[in-house]
């Protein structure tokens, strides 16, 4: 999985400076952080709706596709902010052996 994320990060970095008329990623970057965040909000909503549908239908195809869209747009956001995906993976690794309740309480301090 990390190889896929690394490859995607490299492609996103290359497309960041491409022509916004020919690259979706470049058009997001050209729109700035607010445009990227708008897309994340849209994709998050679509993911929620797909999850609700999956619970009823038993089919997870759409929730997988929408989650991929959400993750993709989050990676674009990280690129815009000059944050590597490895920082997020490191944070997840740091939390791995923590109780979720303990980790959440530590953020309140």
N, C-alpha and C positions, 0 to 999 in steps of 0.2 A: 504494500500500500504506500509506503513511504516513497518508493521509486516513482509511482504514479503522481503523487503530490509534487515531488521534485521536478518531474518532467513538466507538469502543468505549470508550476511556478516559473520555470524557464520560458515556456511559451508565453505566459502572461507578461513576463518582463519584456520579451521581444515585441509583443504586440502593443504594449503600452505606448510606444512612440511611433506606431504605424499611422497611416492615414485614417482618420475617423470615418471617411467615406467608404473605406473598404474593409475596416476591421471593427467588429462589434466591441471588442475589448477597448480599443482606442477610442471609440465613441463614448463609452462609459467614462473613461479617464478624462476625456475632453469635457464631459459634463460636470466633472468634479465630484467631490465626496458626496454631496447631497444627492446627485443622480444615482450614484452607486448604492447609497443607503435606501433610496426609494425602491430600487430593484430588490434589495434584500428584504425589505418589508413586503413587497409583492410576492416574492418567492416564499417567504415564511408563511404568509396567509394561504398560498396555494398548497404548501406542505401540510398545514393544519387541516385544510379541507380534504386533501387526499387521504390523510390518516383517518379522519372520521369516516370517509367512504370505505376505506380498507377494512375498518372494524365491522362495518355492516356487510360488505360484499365478500370479504375473505380474500380479495385480490390485492396484492401489494405492489403491483406493477407501477401504478401511478405515484404512490408514495415514495417509491425508490427513485423514480424519475424527478419528482419535485424536490426531493432531498438533495439529489445530485445538482439540480439547478441552484438550490439554496447554498450548498457548499461552494459551488463555482463562484457565485457572486460574493460570498464571504472572502474567498481567495483574491478576487479582484479588489475588494476593499483593503485587504492586507497589503496588496501590491501598491495601492494608492498611498497608503500610510508608510510604505517602506519597511514593512514587517514581514519577515520570512515565516512560512508555515511551520518551520521547525520550532519557533518560539511557542506556538500553540501546542504542538506535540509535546514539547518539554513541560509545559504547564499541565497537560493531561497526565503525563508520566509522574509528575510531582504529586498529583492528587491520587494516584492509583491505589495506594494502600491506606488512604484516609477515609474515614467514614464521611459520607456526604454531609451529614449534619455537623460534624466537627469542622470540615472544610468551610462550609457556609458560615458558621459561627466565627471562624478566624478572619473572614473578610469584614465582619462588622466592627472589628477593632480599629 
